[in-house]
Amino acid sequence: TFDPLTLGHLWMIQEGEKLFDELIVAIGVNPDKRTLLTLQERLALIRASTKGLSVRVESFENEYLIKYASSVGAHFILRGIRGPGDYEYERVMRNVNAGMNKEIITVFLMPPPEIADVSSSMVKGLIGPRGWKKAVARYVPKPVFQKLKEKYCEKR
């Protein structure tokens, strides 16, 4: 959901751009998931954070990722694995997706150690206590950090 986009996500996007002729960064909308940022904010922040990269930023909802990938003519799905928990989840999802469409291959990347533990959930959990800005700034692109400061300060 890229809620919010992290430096780990950005690393994946940068690496994906090198690997593939075209890269689509697609936000899957899950109506049951409460998000910190609106869909429009997340789309705008991904676009701002990937300025200068050759990527397409889109969203989809009420559709499986594998079906969306097929609808845009994708041959690959790029996913990140930070650790053993991600591996187990992604292994299962890869097999489920292959059961729906064997033509689309899932490609896994592992981020470098300095961002391997960064997740959107972790970033959201850091927001609030005294000193949160310094902590969060280390894990998100500048446009995302600015938006989080705006949103958090507006609520206070």
C-alpha positions as semicolon CSV with decimal commas, in nm:
position;residue;x (nm);y (nm);z (nm)
1;T;0,000;0,000;0,000
2;F;0,307;0,228;0,026
3;D;0,162;0,388;0,340
4;P;0,404;0,559;0,363
5;L;0,668;0,506;0,094
6;T;0,998;0,418;0,262
7;L;1,361;0,423;0,154
8;G;1,328;0,046;0,121
9;H;1,049;0,091;-0,132
10;L;1,250;0,356;-0,313
11;W;1,552;0,125;-0,331
12;M;1,330;-0,146;-0,485
13;I;1,195;0,100;-0,740
14;Q;1,544;0,219;-0,835
15;E;1,669;-0,139;-0,873
16;G;1,357;-0,239;-1,066
17;E;1,406;0,046;-1,308
18;K;1,754;-0,093;-1,386
19;L;1,625;-0,447;-1,434
20;F;1,318;-0,395;-1,651
21;D;1,232;-0,206;-1,971
22;E;0,928;-0,058;-1,799
23;L;0,842;-0,042;-1,431
24;I;0,493;0,022;-1,296
25;V;0,466;0,108;-0,929
26;A;0,112;0,001;-0,843
27;I;-0,067;0,078;-0,520
28;G;-0,315;-0,190;-0,430
29;V;-0,617;-0,038;-0,256
30;N;-0,752;-0,247;0,029
31;P;-1,077;-0,090;0,156
32;D;-1,046;-0,283;0,484
33;K;-0,708;-0,130;0,565
34;R;-0,694;0,202;0,751
35;T;-0,423;0,416;0,597
36;L;-0,233;0,715;0,728
37;L;-0,222;0,877;0,383
38;T;-0,498;0,897;0,122
39;L;-0,458;0,718;-0,209
40;Q;-0,409;1,051;-0,387
41;E;-0,139;1,153;-0,136
42;R;0,042;0,821;-0,179
43;L;0,032;0,846;-0,559
44;A;0,165;1,204;-0,545
45;L;0,439;1,112;-0,296
46;I;0,559;0,819;-0,507
47;R;0,568;1,044;-0,813
48;A;0,759;1,316;-0,623
49;S;1,002;1,063;-0,473
50;T;1,072;0,898;-0,809
51;K;1,113;1,220;-1,007
52;G;1,386;1,158;-1,265
53;L;1,319;0,785;-1,277
54;S;1,138;0,626;-1,567
55;V;0,845;0,468;-1,382
56;R;0,469;0,467;-1,415
57;V;0,270;0,515;-1,094
58;E;-0,083;0,371;-1,081
59;S;-0,335;0,217;-0,846
60;F;-0,581;-0,067;-0,863
61;E;-0,857;-0,193;-0,637
62;N;-1,086;-0,489;-0,596
63;E;-0,847;-0,698;-0,804
64;Y;-0,569;-0,944;-0,730
65;L;-0,219;-0,815;-0,805
66;I;-0,163;-1,100;-1,052
67;K;-0,480;-1,002;-1,241
68;Y;-0,376;-0,636;-1,246
69;A;-0,028;-0,734;-1,370
70;S;-0,184;-0,937;-1,650
71;S;-0,417;-0,649;-1,745
72;V;-0,119;-0,415;-1,800
73;G;0,082;-0,675;-1,991
74;A;0,342;-0,731;-1,719
75;H;0,571;-1,032;-1,739
76;F;0,713;-0,994;-1,389
77;I;0,610;-0,890;-1,038
78;L;0,890;-0,740;-0,830
79;R;0,875;-0,803;-0,455
80;G;1,110;-0,737;-0,166
81;I;1,223;-0,977;0,103
82;R;1,362;-0,823;0,422
83;G;1,387;-1,137;0,631
84;P;1,252;-1,486;0,704
85;G;0,897;-1,364;0,777
86;D;0,877;-1,187;0,442
87;Y;1,023;-1,492;0,269
88;E;0,751;-1,723;0,400
89;Y;0,471;-1,482;0,311
90;E;0,614;-1,403;-0,035
91;R;0,681;-1,771;-0,111
92;V;0,315;-1,852;-0,047
93;M;0,194;-1,550;-0,249
94;R;0,425;-1,644;-0,537
95;N;0,272;-1,991;-0,545
96;V;-0,085;-1,858;-0,525
97;N;-0,011;-1,612;-0,807
98;A;0,149;-1,885;-1,019
99;G;-0,167;-2,089;-0,972
100;M;-0,366;-1,802;-1,126
101;N;-0,116;-1,716;-1,401
102;K;0,199;-1,917;-1,471
103;E;0,314;-1,666;-1,734
104;I;0,395;-1,391;-1,482
105;I;0,713;-1,454;-1,286
106;T;0,773;-1,317;-0,937
107;V;1,122;-1,169;-0,891
108;F;1,257;-1,115;-0,539
109;L;1,516;-0,860;-0,428
110;M;1,678;-0,825;-0,088
111;P;1,764;-0,471;0,023
112;P;2,102;-0,375;0,167
113;P;2,144;-0,414;0,546
114;E;2,102;-0,044;0,628
115;I;1,740;-0,047;0,505
116;A;1,657;-0,416;0,539
117;D;1,442;-0,365;0,848
118;V;1,253;-0,057;0,726
119;S;0,879;-0,103;0,681
120;S;0,582;0,130;0,652
121;S;0,442;-0,012;0,976
122;M;0,767;0,060;1,157
123;V;0,770;0,420;1,027
124;K;0,408;0,474;1,136
125;G;0,495;0,336;1,478
126;L;0,775;0,593;1,519
127;I;0,548;0,894;1,464
128;G;0,436;1,076;1,775
129;P;0,682;1,064;2,064
130;R;0,924;1,349;2,122
131;G;1,205;1,326;1,865
132;W;0,997;1,134;1,609
133;K;1,098;1,364;1,322
134;K;1,467;1,279;1,357
135;A;1,387;0,908;1,377
136;V;1,147;0,904;1,079
137;A;1,363;1,123;0,851
138;R;1,618;0,839;0,833
139;Y;1,369;0,599;0,675
140;V;1,160;0,790;0,421
141;P;1,225;1,004;0,109
142;K;1,218;1,382;0,163
143;P;0,874;1,442;0,005
144;V;0,725;1,177;0,233
145;F;0,892;1,324;0,541
146;Q;0,754;1,670;0,457
147;K;0,401;1,530;0,416
148;L;0,422;1,337;0,744
149;K;0,534;1,651;0,927
150;E;0,242;1,845;0,775
151;K;-0,015;1,578;0,858
152;Y;0,108;1,509;1,209
153;C;0,134;1,878;1,301
154;E;-0,216;1,946;1,163
155;K;-0,362;1,686;1,400
156;R;-0,207;1,850;1,707
